[in-house]
């Protein structure tokens, strides 16, 4: 059986406590993240939002914001996916007013944060899908290796480590973040 966006919306209504994605007609129920991965996401959203909001550059969302992606096959609206990156950025000129629904667009920036139970390959495939559909940049944060990998369409990935700085000049000119700032602090 192949599910549609309408089917997923009905399931969300019936089960608002579930976080789901629609991938190639299959509904995927997402489990909660581990604490560290979620804290990294919250830290990144804070750093990005401080820059973006003060300059009115666009919108930053977390892992519950669903994006209805265009079908890869022409004229096949039944095969659209609904995906939710861990962190997303959409430029202001592309989404002038927020919506009380899933948005039908591809975010300019999408970020995945590897949870303890995630495998790298599906995360990379998700990033590549977003890039093929129009995202400018995709990022994979791996807390296990303390790396941040930056992807662009038809470009070699750039791997950043502690001591490096993340910059996104095409999307967020002037913004930068030391990779070491992403990792949760240890308190004594």
C-alpha positions as CSV (number, residue, x, y, z in Angstrom):
1,X,0.0,0.0,0.0
2,X,1.3,3.4,-0.9
3,X,0.4,6.4,1.3
4,X,-0.1,10.0,0.3
5,X,0.4,13.4,2.0
6,X,-3.4,13.3,2.7
7,X,-3.0,10.0,4.5
8,X,-0.1,11.3,6.5
9,X,-2.1,14.4,7.5
10,X,-5.0,12.2,8.7
11,X,-2.6,10.0,10.8
12,X,-1.1,13.2,12.3
13,X,-4.6,14.3,13.3
14,X,-5.3,10.9,14.8
15,X,-1.9,10.6,16.5
16,X,-0.5,14.1,17.2
17,X,2.1,12.6,19.5
18,X,3.8,10.9,16.6
19,X,6.4,12.6,14.4
20,X,6.2,11.1,10.9
21,X,7.8,11.5,7.5
22,X,6.4,10.3,4.2
23,X,9.1,8.7,2.1
24,X,8.3,7.2,-1.3
25,X,4.8,6.2,-0.2
26,X,5.8,4.8,3.1
27,X,5.1,6.4,6.4
28,X,8.1,6.5,8.7
29,X,7.4,7.0,12.4
30,X,10.4,8.9,13.9
31,X,11.6,8.0,17.4
32,X,12.9,10.6,19.8
33,X,16.5,11.8,19.5
34,X,19.1,11.0,22.1
35,X,19.7,13.9,24.5
36,X,23.1,15.0,23.1
37,X,21.8,15.1,19.5
38,X,18.9,17.2,20.5
39,X,21.0,19.6,22.6
40,X,23.3,20.1,19.6
41,X,20.3,20.9,17.5
42,X,19.0,23.4,20.1
43,X,22.4,25.1,20.3
44,X,22.6,25.3,16.5
45,X,19.1,26.7,16.2
46,X,20.0,29.3,18.8
47,X,23.2,30.4,17.0
48,X,21.4,30.6,13.6
49,X,18.3,32.3,14.9
50,X,20.2,35.0,16.7
51,X,21.8,35.9,13.3
52,X,18.8,35.4,11.1
53,X,16.1,37.1,13.2
54,X,18.1,40.2,13.9
55,X,18.7,40.7,10.1
56,X,15.2,39.5,9.0
57,X,16.9,37.0,6.6
58,X,14.3,34.2,6.8
59,X,13.1,31.4,9.0
60,X,14.8,28.8,11.1
61,X,12.9,25.7,12.1
62,X,13.6,22.5,14.1
63,X,12.9,18.8,13.5
64,X,9.1,19.0,13.6
65,X,8.7,21.3,10.7
66,X,7.5,19.3,7.6
67,X,8.4,20.2,4.1
68,X,6.3,18.8,1.2
69,X,8.9,18.2,-1.4
70,X,8.3,18.2,-5.2
71,X,8.1,14.9,-6.9
72,X,11.2,13.9,-8.7
73,X,9.0,12.5,-11.5
74,X,7.1,15.1,-13.5
75,X,3.3,15.4,-12.9
76,X,3.2,12.8,-10.2
77,X,1.8,14.6,-7.1
78,X,0.9,11.3,-5.5
79,X,4.6,10.5,-5.1
80,X,5.6,13.6,-3.2
81,X,7.6,13.2,0.0
82,X,7.1,15.0,3.3
83,X,10.4,15.3,5.1
84,X,11.5,17.1,8.3
85,X,15.2,18.0,8.6
86,X,16.6,18.4,12.1
87,X,17.3,22.1,11.4
88,X,16.2,24.2,8.4
89,X,16.5,27.7,7.0
90,X,14.3,29.3,4.4
91,X,15.1,32.7,3.0
92,X,12.6,35.5,3.7
93,X,11.9,36.2,0.0
94,X,10.8,32.5,-0.4
95,X,8.4,32.4,2.6
96,X,7.3,35.9,3.4
97,X,4.6,34.7,5.9
98,X,4.7,31.6,8.0
99,X,2.1,28.9,7.5
100,X,0.0,26.9,9.9
101,X,0.6,23.8,7.7
102,X,3.3,21.9,6.0
103,X,5.1,24.1,3.5
104,X,5.4,23.1,-0.1
105,X,9.0,24.1,-0.7
106,X,12.6,22.9,-0.3
107,X,14.5,24.7,2.4
108,X,17.6,26.7,1.4
109,X,19.6,25.0,4.1
110,X,18.9,21.6,5.7
111,X,20.8,20.0,8.5
112,X,20.8,16.5,9.9
113,X,22.2,15.6,13.3
114,X,23.3,12.0,13.7
115,X,21.5,10.4,16.6
116,X,22.9,7.4,18.5
117,X,20.8,5.0,16.5
118,X,21.1,6.7,13.1
119,X,23.2,5.3,10.2
120,X,25.2,7.7,8.1
121,X,24.2,6.5,4.7
122,X,20.4,7.2,5.0
123,X,21.3,10.7,6.4
124,X,23.6,11.4,3.4
125,X,20.8,10.1,1.0
126,X,18.3,12.5,2.6
127,X,20.8,15.4,2.2
128,X,21.4,14.5,-1.4
129,X,17.7,14.4,-2.1
130,X,17.2,17.9,-0.7
131,X,20.2,19.2,-2.7
132,X,18.8,17.6,-5.9
133,X,15.4,19.3,-5.2
134,X,16.9,22.7,-4.7
135,X,18.5,23.1,-1.3
136,X,21.7,25.2,-1.6
137,X,23.5,23.6,1.3
138,X,23.1,20.4,3.3
139,X,25.0,19.7,6.5
140,X,25.5,16.5,8.5
141,X,26.6,16.8,12.1
142,X,28.2,13.7,13.6
143,X,28.6,13.9,17.4
144,X,30.4,10.5,17.4
145,X,33.2,11.8,15.3
146,X,32.9,15.5,16.3
147,X,32.6,16.4,12.6
148,X,30.4,18.7,10.5
149,X,30.2,17.8,6.8
150,X,29.0,20.4,4.4
151,X,27.4,19.3,1.1
152,X,26.6,21.2,-2.0
153,X,25.1,19.9,-5.2
154,X,27.8,18.3,-7.5
155,X,30.5,19.4,-5.0
156,X,32.9,17.4,-2.9
157,X,31.8,17.4,0.7
158,X,33.9,19.5,3.1
159,X,34.6,18.0,6.5
160,X,35.1,20.4,9.4
161,X,36.4,19.5,12.8
162,X,37.2,21.2,16.1
163,X,39.4,24.2,15.4
164,X,37.5,24.9,12.1
165,X,34.8,27.5,11.5
166,X,31.5,26.9,9.7
167,X,30.6,29.6,7.2
168,X,27.7,29.8,4.8
169,X,28.5,32.9,2.7
170,X,26.0,32.2,-0.1
171,X,23.1,32.0,2.4
172,X,24.2,33.8,5.5
173,X,26.9,36.3,4.6
174,X,29.1,37.2,7.6
175,X,27.7,34.4,9.9
176,X,30.3,32.0,11.3
177,X,30.3,29.4,14.0
178,X,33.3,27.7,15.6
179,X,32.6,23.9,15.3
180,X,33.6,23.5,19.0
181,X,30.6,25.7,19.9
182,X,28.2,23.0,18.7
183,X,29.3,20.4,21.3
184,X,27.5,20.5,24.7
185,X,29.6,21.8,27.5
186,X,30.7,19.7,30.4
187,X,29.8,21.1,33.8
188,X,31.9,20.4,37.0
